[in-house]
Amino acid sequence: MLGELNETQMNNVLLSQCIGRLACTDGKQPYIVPVTYVFNGKDIYGQTNEGTKLNIMRKNPAVSFQVEMMFNMANWQSVIITGKFVELKGKEAEKAREYLYNHVMPLMTSSTIHAHEHQVSGKVNDNNRQKAVMYKIVIKKKTGRFEKQ
């Protein structure tokens, strides 16, 4: 059965994943890359370094973003977002970075490591993974589809 996801289902997909695909264009050629992200229930947050993607989005902030949960070829859910890239500065960037790190970076730790055995605090300090630019994608439109057999 193919169908459309409702708002709650789309939000669940976005909240449950941490890798999405960000698409942007310079008007001549689309450009799409996988990115680490966090969804706060309203916007998508991510980080990047200077490069092609950032150059394109600074010139044309209209972007698309896609996330999926795939169990097998006949059982999947996918969300596509149309939105606007916004580069964050100052306190807003710091707050977004903290939110990203505290929600995504713990997923990079093996499940066999127990925090109480390794003097791990509640906050993650992972500066070697820090990228120069924080951004958000302001969601303008969100659609979702699924297949379930």
Phi and psi in radians as a Rosetta constraint file:
Dihedral C 1 N 2 CA 2 C 2 CIRCULARHARMONIC -1.740 0.35
Dihedral N 2 CA 2 C 2 N 3 CIRCULARHARMONIC 2.564 0.35
Dihedral C 2 N 3 CA 3 C 3 CIRCULARHARMONIC -2.861 0.35
Dihedral N 3 CA 3 C 3 N 4 CIRCULARHARMONIC -3.136 0.35
Dihedral C 3 N 4 CA 4 C 4 CIRCULARHARMONIC -1.834 0.35
Dihedral N 4 CA 4 C 4 N 5 CIRCULARHARMONIC 2.462 0.35
Dihedral C 4 N 5 CA 5 C 5 CIRCULARHARMONIC -1.430 0.35
Dihedral N 5 CA 5 C 5 N 6 CIRCULARHARMONIC 2.494 0.35
Dihedral C 5 N 6 CA 6 C 6 CIRCULARHARMONIC -1.485 0.35
Dihedral N 6 CA 6 C 6 N 7 CIRCULARHARMONIC 3.103 0.35
Dihedral C 6 N 7 CA 7 C 7 CIRCULARHARMONIC -1.003 0.35
Dihedral N 7 CA 7 C 7 N 8 CIRCULARHARMONIC -0.804 0.35
Dihedral C 7 N 8 CA 8 C 8 CIRCULARHARMONIC -1.096 0.35
Dihedral N 8 CA 8 C 8 N 9 CIRCULARHARMONIC -0.761 0.35
Dihedral C 8 N 9 CA 9 C 9 CIRCULARHARMONIC -1.122 0.35
Dihedral N 9 CA 9 C 9 N 10 CIRCULARHARMONIC -0.729 0.35
Dihedral C 9 N 10 CA 10 C 10 CIRCULARHARMONIC -1.087 0.35
Dihedral N 10 CA 10 C 10 N 11 CIRCULARHARMONIC -0.776 0.35
Dihedral C 10 N 11 CA 11 C 11 CIRCULARHARMONIC -1.095 0.35
Dihedral N 11 CA 11 C 11 N 12 CIRCULARHARMONIC -0.667 0.35
Dihedral C 11 N 12 CA 12 C 12 CIRCULARHARMONIC -1.089 0.35
Dihedral N 12 CA 12 C 12 N 13 CIRCULARHARMONIC -0.718 0.35
Dihedral C 12 N 13 CA 13 C 13 CIRCULARHARMONIC -1.086 0.35
Dihedral N 13 CA 13 C 13 N 14 CIRCULARHARMONIC -0.849 0.35
Dihedral C 13 N 14 CA 14 C 14 CIRCULARHARMONIC -1.096 0.35
Dihedral N 14 CA 14 C 14 N 15 CIRCULARHARMONIC -0.666 0.35
Dihedral C 14 N 15 CA 15 C 15 CIRCULARHARMONIC -1.294 0.35
Dihedral N 15 CA 15 C 15 N 16 CIRCULARHARMONIC -0.467 0.35
Dihedral C 15 N 16 CA 16 C 16 CIRCULARHARMONIC -1.532 0.35
Dihedral N 16 CA 16 C 16 N 17 CIRCULARHARMONIC -0.193 0.35
Dihedral C 16 N 17 CA 17 C 17 CIRCULARHARMONIC -1.976 0.35
Dihedral N 17 CA 17 C 17 N 18 CIRCULARHARMONIC 2.907 0.35
Dihedral C 17 N 18 CA 18 C 18 CIRCULARHARMONIC -2.378 0.35
Dihedral N 18 CA 18 C 18 N 19 CIRCULARHARMONIC 0.001 0.35
Dihedral C 18 N 19 CA 19 C 19 CIRCULARHARMONIC -2.130 0.35
Dihedral N 19 CA 19 C 19 N 20 CIRCULARHARMONIC 2.227 0.35
Dihedral C 19 N 20 CA 20 C 20 CIRCULARHARMONIC -2.340 0.35
Dihedral N 20 CA 20 C 20 N 21 CIRCULARHARMONIC 3.092 0.35
Dihedral C 20 N 21 CA 21 C 21 CIRCULARHARMONIC -2.024 0.35
Dihedral N 21 CA 21 C 21 N 22 CIRCULARHARMONIC 2.175 0.35
Dihedral C 21 N 22 CA 22 C 22 CIRCULARHARMONIC -1.823 0.35
Dihedral N 22 CA 22 C 22 N 23 CIRCULARHARMONIC 2.180 0.35
Dihedral C 22 N 23 CA 23 C 23 CIRCULARHARMONIC -2.011 0.35
Dihedral N 23 CA 23 C 23 N 24 CIRCULARHARMONIC 2.367 0.35
Dihedral C 23 N 24 CA 24 C 24 CIRCULARHARMONIC -2.490 0.35
Dihedral N 24 CA 24 C 24 N 25 CIRCULARHARMONIC 2.961 0.35
Dihedral C 24 N 25 CA 25 C 25 CIRCULARHARMONIC -2.585 0.35
Dihedral N 25 CA 25 C 25 N 26 CIRCULARHARMONIC 2.569 0.35
Dihedral C 25 N 26 CA 26 C 26 CIRCULARHARMONIC -1.619 0.35
Dihedral N 26 CA 26 C 26 N 27 CIRCULARHARMONIC 0.123 0.35
Dihedral C 26 N 27 CA 27 C 27 CIRCULARHARMONIC 1.652 0.35
Dihedral N 27 CA 27 C 27 N 28 CIRCULARHARMONIC -0.250 0.35
Dihedral C 27 N 28 CA 28 C 28 CIRCULARHARMONIC -1.960 0.35
Dihedral N 28 CA 28 C 28 N 29 CIRCULARHARMONIC -0.721 0.35
Dihedral C 28 N 29 CA 29 C 29 CIRCULARHARMONIC -2.474 0.35
Dihedral N 29 CA 29 C 29 N 30 CIRCULARHARMONIC 2.222 0.35
Dihedral C 29 N 30 CA 30 C 30 CIRCULARHARMONIC -1.153 0.35
Dihedral N 30 CA 30 C 30 N 31 CIRCULARHARMONIC 2.640 0.35
Dihedral C 30 N 31 CA 31 C 31 CIRCULARHARMONIC -2.367 0.35
Dihedral N 31 CA 31 C 31 N 32 CIRCULARHARMONIC 2.215 0.35
Dihedral C 31 N 32 CA 32 C 32 CIRCULARHARMONIC -2.318 0.35
Dihedral N 32 CA 32 C 32 N 33 CIRCULARHARMONIC 2.373 0.35
Dihedral C 32 N 33 CA 33 C 33 CIRCULARHARMONIC -2.478 0.35
Dihedral N 33 CA 33 C 33 N 34 CIRCULARHARMONIC 2.578 0.35
Dihedral C 33 N 34 CA 34 C 34 CIRCULARHARMONIC -1.317 0.35
Dihedral N 34 CA 34 C 34 N 35 CIRCULARHARMONIC 2.446 0.35
Dihedral C 34 N 35 CA 35 C 35 CIRCULARHARMONIC -2.409 0.35
Dihedral N 35 CA 35 C 35 N 36 CIRCULARHARMONIC 2.646 0.35
Dihedral C 35 N 36 CA 36 C 36 CIRCULARHARMONIC -1.447 0.35
Dihedral N 36 CA 36 C 36 N 37 CIRCULARHARMONIC 2.402 0.35
Dihedral C 36 N 37 CA 37 C 37 CIRCULARHARMONIC -2.551 0.35
Dihedral N 37 CA 37 C 37 N 38 CIRCULARHARMONIC 2.959 0.35
Dihedral C 37 N 38 CA 38 C 38 CIRCULARHARMONIC -2.429 0.35
Dihedral N 38 CA 38 C 38 N 39 CIRCULARHARMONIC 2.474 0.35
Dihedral C 38 N 39 CA 39 C 39 CIRCULARHARMONIC -1.920 0.35
Dihedral N 39 CA 39 C 39 N 40 CIRCULARHARMONIC 2.230 0.35
Dihedral C 39 N 40 CA 40 C 40 CIRCULARHARMONIC -1.756 0.35
Dihedral N 40 CA 40 C 40 N 41 CIRCULARHARMONIC 0.230 0.35
Dihedral C 40 N 41 CA 41 C 41 CIRCULARHARMONIC 1.669 0.35
Dihedral N 41 CA 41 C 41 N 42 CIRCULARHARMONIC -0.206 0.35
Dihedral C 41 N 42 CA 42 C 42 CIRCULARHARMONIC -2.304 0.35
Dihedral N 42 CA 42 C 42 N 43 CIRCULARHARMONIC -0.878 0.35
Dihedral C 42 N 43 CA 43 C 43 CIRCULARHARMONIC -2.205 0.35
Dihedral N 43 CA 43 C 43 N 44 CIRCULARHARMONIC 2.874 0.35
Dihedral C 43 N 44 CA 44 C 44 CIRCULARHARMONIC -1.741 0.35
Dihedral N 44 CA 44 C 44 N 45 CIRCULARHARMONIC 2.345 0.35
Dihedral C 44 N 45 CA 45 C 45 CIRCULARHARMONIC -2.085 0.35
Dihedral N 45 CA 45 C 45 N 46 CIRCULARHARMONIC 2.500 0.35
Dihedral C 45 N 46 CA 46 C 46 CIRCULARHARMONIC -2.705 0.35
Dihedral N 46 CA 46 C 46 N 47 CIRCULARHARMONIC 3.127 0.35
Dihedral C 46 N 47 CA 47 C 47 CIRCULARHARMONIC -2.380 0.35
Dihedral N 47 CA 47 C 47 N 48 CIRCULARHARMONIC 2.713 0.35
Dihedral C 47 N 48 CA 48 C 48 CIRCULARHARMONIC -2.733 0.35
Dihedral N 48 CA 48 C 48 N 49 CIRCULARHARMONIC 2.911 0.35
Dihedral C 48 N 49 CA 49 C 49 CIRCULARHARMONIC -1.832 0.35
Dihedral N 49 CA 49 C 49 N 50 CIRCULARHARMONIC 2.969 0.35
Dihedral C 49 N 50 CA 50 C 50 CIRCULARHARMONIC -1.030 0.35
Dihedral N 50 CA 50 C 50 N 51 CIRCULARHARMONIC 2.482 0.35
Dihedral C 50 N 51 CA 51 C 51 CIRCULARHARMONIC 2.834 0.35
Dihedral N 51 CA 51 C 51 N 52 CIRCULARHARMONIC -2.909 0.35
Dihedral C 51 N 52 CA 52 C 52 CIRCULARHARMONIC -0.986 0.35
Dihedral N 52 CA 52 C 52 N 53 CIRCULARHARMONIC -0.910 0.35
Dihedral C 52 N 53 CA 53 C 53 CIRCULARHARMONIC -1.004 0.35
Dihedral N 53 CA 53 C 53 N 54 CIRCULARHARMONIC -0.854 0.35
Dihedral C 53 N 54 CA 54 C 54 CIRCULARHARMONIC -1.145 0.35
Dihedral N 54 CA 54 C 54 N 55 CIRCULARHARMONIC -0.717 0.35
Dihedral C 54 N 55 CA 55 C 55 CIRCULARHARMONIC -1.029 0.35
Dihedral N 55 CA 55 C 55 N 56 CIRCULARHARMONIC -0.766 0.35
Dihedral C 55 N 56 CA 56 C 56 CIRCULARHARMONIC -1.138 0.35
Dihedral N 56 CA 56 C 56 N 57 CIRCULARHARMONIC -0.829 0.35
Dihedral C 56 N 57 CA 57 C 57 CIRCULARHARMONIC -1.187 0.35
Dihedral N 57 CA 57 C 57 N 58 CIRCULARHARMONIC -0.520 0.35
Dihedral C 57 N 58 CA 58 C 58 CIRCULARHARMONIC -1.164 0.35
Dihedral N 58 CA 58 C 58 N 59 CIRCULARHARMONIC -0.588 0.35
Dihedral C 58 N 59 CA 59 C 59 CIRCULARHARMONIC -1.442 0.35
Dihedral N 59 CA 59 C 59 N 60 CIRCULARHARMONIC -0.618 0.35
Dihedral C 59 N 60 CA 60 C 60 CIRCULARHARMONIC -2.404 0.35
Dihedral N 60 CA 60 C 60 N 61 CIRCULARHARMONIC 1.680 0.35
Dihedral C 60 N 61 CA 61 C 61 CIRCULARHARMONIC -1.311 0.35
Dihedral N 61 CA 61 C 61 N 62 CIRCULARHARMONIC -0.037 0.35
Dihedral C 61 N 62 CA 62 C 62 CIRCULARHARMONIC -1.287 0.35
Dihedral N 62 CA 62 C 62 N 63 CIRCULARHARMONIC 2.105 0.35
Dihedral C 62 N 63 CA 63 C 63 CIRCULARHARMONIC -2.333 0.35
Dihedral N 63 CA 63 C 63 N 64 CIRCULARHARMONIC 2.869 0.35
Dihedral C 63 N 64 CA 64 C 64 CIRCULARHARMONIC -2.157 0.35
Dihedral N 64 CA 64 C 64 N 65 CIRCULARHARMONIC 2.678 0.35
Dihedral C 64 N 65 CA 65 C 65 CIRCULARHARMONIC -2.475 0.35
Dihedral N 65 CA 65 C 65 N 66 CIRCULARHARMONIC 2.379 0.35
Dihedral C 65 N 66 CA 66 C 66 CIRCULARHARMONIC -2.336 0.35
Dihedral N 66 CA 66 C 66 N 67 CIRCULARHARMONIC 2.411 0.35
Dihedral C 66 N 67 CA 67 C 67 CIRCULARHARMONIC -2.394 0.35
Dihedral N 67 CA 67 C 67 N 68 CIRCULARHARMONIC 2.500 0.35
Dihedral C 67 N 68 CA 68 C 68 CIRCULARHARMONIC -2.414 0.35
Dihedral N 68 CA 68 C 68 N 69 CIRCULARHARMONIC 2.733 0.35
Dihedral C 68 N 69 CA 69 C 69 CIRCULARHARMONIC -2.061 0.35
Dihedral N 69 CA 69 C 69 N 70 CIRCULARHARMONIC 2.082 0.35
Dihedral C 69 N 70 CA 70 C 70 CIRCULARHARMONIC -2.146 0.35
Dihedral N 70 CA 70 C 70 N 71 CIRCULARHARMONIC 2.070 0.35
Dihedral C 70 N 71 CA 71 C 71 CIRCULARHARMONIC -1.617 0.35
Dihedral N 71 CA 71 C 71 N 72 CIRCULARHARMONIC -0.720 0.35
Dihedral C 71 N 72 CA 72 C 72 CIRCULARHARMONIC -2.880 0.35
Dihedral N 72 CA 72 C 72 N 73 CIRCULARHARMONIC -3.118 0.35
Dihedral C 72 N 73 CA 73 C 73 CIRCULARHARMONIC -1.118 0.35
Dihedral N 73 CA 73 C 73 N 74 CIRCULARHARMONIC -0.306 0.35
Dihedral C 73 N 74 CA 74 C 74 CIRCULARHARMONIC -1.917 0.35
Dihedral N 74 CA 74 C 74 N 75 CIRCULARHARMONIC 0.056 0.35
Dihedral C 74 N 75 CA 75 C 75 CIRCULARHARMONIC -2.472 0.35
Dihedral N 75 CA 75 C 75 N 76 CIRCULARHARMONIC 1.743 0.35
Dihedral C 75 N 76 CA 76 C 76 CIRCULARHARMONIC -2.675 0.35
Dihedral N 76 CA 76 C 76 N 77 CIRCULARHARMONIC 2.868 0.35
Dihedral C 76 N 77 CA 77 C 77 CIRCULARHARMONIC -2.402 0.35
Dihedral N 77 CA 77 C 77 N 78 CIRCULARHARMONIC 2.486 0.35
Dihedral C 77 N 78 CA 78 C 78 CIRCULARHARMONIC -2.460 0.35
Dihedral N 78 CA 78 C 78 N 79 CIRCULARHARMONIC 2.435 0.35
Dihedral C 78 N 79 CA 79 C 79 CIRCULARHARMONIC -2.160 0.35
Dihedral N 79 CA 79 C 79 N 80 CIRCULARHARMONIC 2.325 0.35
Dihedral C 79 N 80 CA 80 C 80 CIRCULARHARMONIC -2.098 0.35
Dihedral N 80 CA 80 C 80 N 81 CIRCULARHARMONIC 2.293 0.35
Dihedral C 80 N 81 CA 81 C 81 CIRCULARHARMONIC -2.039 0.35
Dihedral N 81 CA 81 C 81 N 82 CIRCULARHARMONIC 2.411 0.35
Dihedral C 81 N 82 CA 82 C 82 CIRCULARHARMONIC -1.877 0.35
Dihedral N 82 CA 82 C 82 N 83 CIRCULARHARMONIC 2.242 0.35
Dihedral C 82 N 83 CA 83 C 83 CIRCULARHARMONIC -2.733 0.35
Dihedral N 83 CA 83 C 83 N 84 CIRCULARHARMONIC -2.950 0.35
Dihedral C 83 N 84 CA 84 C 84 CIRCULARHARMONIC -2.217 0.35
Dihedral N 84 CA 84 C 84 N 85 CIRCULARHARMONIC 2.221 0.35
Dihedral C 84 N 85 CA 85 C 85 CIRCULARHARMONIC -1.256 0.35
Dihedral N 85 CA 85 C 85 N 86 CIRCULARHARMONIC 2.303 0.35
Dihedral C 85 N 86 CA 86 C 86 CIRCULARHARMONIC -2.307 0.35
Dihedral N 86 CA 86 C 86 N 87 CIRCULARHARMONIC 2.085 0.35
Dihedral C 86 N 87 CA 87 C 87 CIRCULARHARMONIC -1.357 0.35
Dihedral N 87 CA 87 C 87 N 88 CIRCULARHARMONIC 2.298 0.35
Dihedral C 87 N 88 CA 88 C 88 CIRCULARHARMONIC -1.713 0.35
Dihedral N 88 CA 88 C 88 N 89 CIRCULARHARMONIC 2.577 0.35
Dihedral C 88 N 89 CA 89 C 89 CIRCULARHARMONIC -2.330 0.35
Dihedral N 89 CA 89 C 89 N 90 CIRCULARHARMONIC 2.798 0.35
Dihedral C 89 N 90 CA 90 C 90 CIRCULARHARMONIC 0.986 0.35
Dihedral N 90 CA 90 C 90 N 91 CIRCULARHARMONIC -2.377 0.35
Dihedral C 90 N 91 CA 91 C 91 CIRCULARHARMONIC -1.063 0.35
Dihedral N 91 CA 91 C 91 N 92 CIRCULARHARMONIC -0.638 0.35
Dihedral C 91 N 92 CA 92 C 92 CIRCULARHARMONIC -1.120 0.35
Dihedral N 92 CA 92 C 92 N 93 CIRCULARHARMONIC -0.691 0.35
Dihedral C 92 N 93 CA 93 C 93 CIRCULARHARMONIC -1.172 0.35
Dihedral N 93 CA 93 C 93 N 94 CIRCULARHARMONIC -0.731 0.35
Dihedral C 93 N 94 CA 94 C 94 CIRCULARHARMONIC -1.079 0.35
Dihedral N 94 CA 94 C 94 N 95 CIRCULARHARMONIC -0.775 0.35
Dihedral C 94 N 95 CA 95 C 95 CIRCULARHARMONIC -1.117 0.35
Dihedral N 95 CA 95 C 95 N 96 CIRCULARHARMONIC -0.730 0.35
Dihedral C 95 N 96 CA 96 C 96 CIRCULARHARMONIC -1.140 0.35
Dihedral N 96 CA 96 C 96 N 97 CIRCULARHARMONIC -0.713 0.35
Dihedral C 96 N 97 CA 97 C 97 CIRCULARHARMONIC -1.107 0.35
Dihedral N 97 CA 97 C 97 N 98 CIRCULARHARMONIC -0.769 0.35
Dihedral C 97 N 98 CA 98 C 98 CIRCULARHARMONIC -1.086 0.35
Dihedral N 98 CA 98 C 98 N 99 CIRCULARHARMONIC -0.745 0.35
Dihedral C 98 N 99 CA 99 C 99 CIRCULARHARMONIC -1.103 0.35
Dihedral N 99 CA 99 C 99 N 100 CIRCULARHARMONIC -0.798 0.35
Dihedral C 99 N 100 CA 100 C 100 CIRCULARHARMONIC -1.048 0.35
Dihedral N 100 CA 100 C 100 N 101 CIRCULARHARMONIC -0.893 0.35
Dihedral C 100 N 101 CA 101 C 101 CIRCULARHARMONIC -1.106 0.35
Dihedral N 101 CA 101 C 101 N 102 CIRCULARHARMONIC -0.726 0.35
Dihedral C 101 N 102 CA 102 C 102 CIRCULARHARMONIC -1.325 0.35
Dihedral N 102 CA 102 C 102 N 103 CIRCULARHARMONIC -0.261 0.35
Dihedral C 102 N 103 CA 103 C 103 CIRCULARHARMONIC -1.827 0.35
Dihedral N 103 CA 103 C 103 N 104 CIRCULARHARMONIC -0.528 0.35
Dihedral C 103 N 104 CA 104 C 104 CIRCULARHARMONIC -1.817 0.35
Dihedral N 104 CA 104 C 104 N 105 CIRCULARHARMONIC -0.811 0.35
Dihedral C 104 N 105 CA 105 C 105 CIRCULARHARMONIC -1.071 0.35
Dihedral N 105 CA 105 C 105 N 106 CIRCULARHARMONIC -0.584 0.35
Dihedral C 105 N 106 CA 106 C 106 CIRCULARHARMONIC -1.054 0.35
Dihedral N 106 CA 106 C 106 N 107 CIRCULARHARMONIC -0.399 0.35
Dihedral C 106 N 107 CA 107 C 107 CIRCULARHARMONIC -1.210 0.35
Dihedral N 107 CA 107 C 107 N 108 CIRCULARHARMONIC -0.285 0.35
Dihedral C 107 N 108 CA 108 C 108 CIRCULARHARMONIC -1.494 0.35
Dihedral N 108 CA 108 C 108 N 109 CIRCULARHARMONIC -0.039 0.35
Dihedral C 108 N 109 CA 109 C 109 CIRCULARHARMONIC -1.649 0.35
Dihedral N 109 CA 109 C 109 N 110 CIRCULARHARMONIC 2.388 0.35
Dihedral C 109 N 110 CA 110 C 110 CIRCULARHARMONIC -1.003 0.35
Dihedral N 110 CA 110 C 110 N 111 CIRCULARHARMONIC 2.469 0.35
Dihedral C 110 N 111 CA 111 C 111 CIRCULARHARMONIC -1.200 0.35
Dihedral N 111 CA 111 C 111 N 112 CIRCULARHARMONIC -0.203 0.35
Dihedral C 111 N 112 CA 112 C 112 CIRCULARHARMONIC -1.512 0.35
Dihedral N 112 CA 112 C 112 N 113 CIRCULARHARMONIC -0.099 0.35
Dihedral C 112 N 113 CA 113 C 113 CIRCULARHARMONIC -1.617 0.35
Dihedral N 113 CA 113 C 113 N 114 CIRCULARHARMONIC 2.228 0.35
Dihedral C 113 N 114 CA 114 C 114 CIRCULARHARMONIC -1.846 0.35
Dihedral N 114 CA 114 C 114 N 115 CIRCULARHARMONIC 2.167 0.35
Dihedral C 114 N 115 CA 115 C 115 CIRCULARHARMONIC -0.951 0.35
Dihedral N 115 CA 115 C 115 N 116 CIRCULARHARMONIC -0.713 0.35
Dihedral C 115 N 116 CA 116 C 116 CIRCULARHARMONIC -1.175 0.35
Dihedral N 116 CA 116 C 116 N 117 CIRCULARHARMONIC -0.317 0.35
Dihedral C 116 N 117 CA 117 C 117 CIRCULARHARMONIC -1.627 0.35
Dihedral N 117 CA 117 C 117 N 118 CIRCULARHARMONIC -0.174 0.35
Dihedral C 117 N 118 CA 118 C 118 CIRCULARHARMONIC -2.248 0.35
Dihedral N 118 CA 118 C 118 N 119 CIRCULARHARMONIC 0.388 0.35
Dihedral C 118 N 119 CA 119 C 119 CIRCULARHARMONIC 0.871 0.35
Dihedral N 119 CA 119 C 119 N 120 CIRCULARHARMONIC 0.763 0.35
Dihedral C 119 N 120 CA 120 C 120 CIRCULARHARMONIC -1.594 0.35
Dihedral N 120 CA 120 C 120 N 121 CIRCULARHARMONIC 2.207 0.35
Dihedral C 120 N 121 CA 121 C 121 CIRCULARHARMONIC -1.446 0.35
Dihedral N 121 CA 121 C 121 N 122 CIRCULARHARMONIC 3.062 0.35
Dihedral C 121 N 122 CA 122 C 122 CIRCULARHARMONIC -1.224 0.35
Dihedral N 122 CA 122 C 122 N 123 CIRCULARHARMONIC -0.321 0.35
Dihedral C 122 N 123 CA 123 C 123 CIRCULARHARMONIC -1.893 0.35
Dihedral N 123 CA 123 C 123 N 124 CIRCULARHARMONIC 2.492 0.35
Dihedral C 123 N 124 CA 124 C 124 CIRCULARHARMONIC -1.632 0.35
Dihedral N 124 CA 124 C 124 N 125 CIRCULARHARMONIC 2.275 0.35
Dihedral C 124 N 125 CA 125 C 125 CIRCULARHARMONIC -1.997 0.35
Dihedral N 125 CA 125 C 125 N 126 CIRCULARHARMONIC 1.756 0.35
Dihedral C 125 N 126 CA 126 C 126 CIRCULARHARMONIC -2.254 0.35
Dihedral N 126 CA 126 C 126 N 127 CIRCULARHARMONIC 0.965 0.35
Dihedral C 126 N 127 CA 127 C 127 CIRCULARHARMONIC -1.036 0.35
Dihedral N 127 CA 127 C 127 N 128 CIRCULARHARMONIC -0.462 0.35
Dihedral C 127 N 128 CA 128 C 128 CIRCULARHARMONIC -1.210 0.35
Dihedral N 128 CA 128 C 128 N 129 CIRCULARHARMONIC -0.220 0.35
Dihedral C 128 N 129 CA 129 C 129 CIRCULARHARMONIC -1.797 0.35
Dihedral N 129 CA 129 C 129 N 130 CIRCULARHARMONIC 0.049 0.35
Dihedral C 129 N 130 CA 130 C 130 CIRCULARHARMONIC -1.294 0.35
Dihedral N 130 CA 130 C 130 N 131 CIRCULARHARMONIC 2.307 0.35
Dihedral C 130 N 131 CA 131 C 131 CIRCULARHARMONIC -1.888 0.35
Dihedral N 131 CA 131 C 131 N 132 CIRCULARHARMONIC 2.760 0.35
Dihedral C 131 N 132 CA 132 C 132 CIRCULARHARMONIC -1.178 0.35
Dihedral N 132 CA 132 C 132 N 133 CIRCULARHARMONIC -0.589 0.35
Dihedral C 132 N 133 CA 133 C 133 CIRCULARHARMONIC -2.073 0.35
Dihedral N 133 CA 133 C 133 N 134 CIRCULARHARMONIC 2.221 0.35
Dihedral C 133 N 134 CA 134 C 134 CIRCULARHARMONIC -1.742 0.35
Dihedral N 134 CA 134 C 134 N 135 CIRCULARHARMONIC 2.523 0.35
Dihedral C 134 N 135 CA 135 C 135 CIRCULARHARMONIC -2.527 0.35
Dihedral N 135 CA 135 C 135 N 136 CIRCULARHARMONIC 2.875 0.35
Dihedral C 135 N 136 CA 136 C 136 CIRCULARHARMONIC -2.288 0.35
Dihedral N 136 CA 136 C 136 N 137 CIRCULARHARMONIC 2.724 0.35
Dihedral C 136 N 137 CA 137 C 137 CIRCULARHARMONIC -1.956 0.35
Dihedral N 137 CA 137 C 137 N 138 CIRCULARHARMONIC 1.971 0.35
Dihedral C 137 N 138 CA 138 C 138 CIRCULARHARMONIC -1.373 0.35
Dihedral N 138 CA 138 C 138 N 139 CIRCULARHARMONIC 2.085 0.35
Dihedral C 138 N 139 CA 139 C 139 CIRCULARHARMONIC -1.371 0.35
Dihedral N 139 CA 139 C 139 N 140 CIRCULARHARMONIC 2.162 0.35
Dihedral C 139 N 140 CA 140 C 140 CIRCULARHARMONIC -1.741 0.35
Dihedral N 140 CA 140 C 140 N 141 CIRCULARHARMONIC -0.660 0.35
Dihedral C 140 N 141 CA 141 C 141 CIRCULARHARMONIC -2.583 0.35
Dihedral N 141 CA 141 C 141 N 142 CIRCULARHARMONIC 2.495 0.35
Dihedral C 141 N 142 CA 142 C 142 CIRCULARHARMONIC -2.400 0.35
Dihedral N 142 CA 142 C 142 N 143 CIRCULARHARMONIC 2.232 0.35
Dihedral C 142 N 143 CA 143 C 143 CIRCULARHARMONIC -2.268 0.35
Dihedral N 143 CA 143 C 143 N 144 CIRCULARHARMONIC 2.679 0.35
Dihedral C 143 N 144 CA 144 C 144 CIRCULARHARMONIC -2.522 0.35
Dihedral N 144 CA 144 C 144 N 145 CIRCULARHARMONIC 2.525 0.35
Dihedral C 144 N 145 CA 145 C 145 CIRCULARHARMONIC -2.314 0.35
Dihedral N 145 CA 145 C 145 N 146 CIRCULARHARMONIC 2.802 0.35
Dihedral C 145 N 146 CA 146 C 146 CIRCULARHARMONIC -2.611 0.35
Dihedral N 146 CA 146 C 146 N 147 CIRCULARHARMONIC 2.800 0.35
Dihedral C 146 N 147 CA 147 C 147 CIRCULARHARMONIC -2.313 0.35
Dihedral N 147 CA 147 C 147 N 148 CIRCULARHARMONIC 2.377 0.35
Dihedral C 147 N 148 CA 148 C 148 CIRCULARHARMONIC -2.519 0.35
Dihedral N 148 CA 148 C 148 N 149 CIRCULARHARMONIC 2.204 0.35
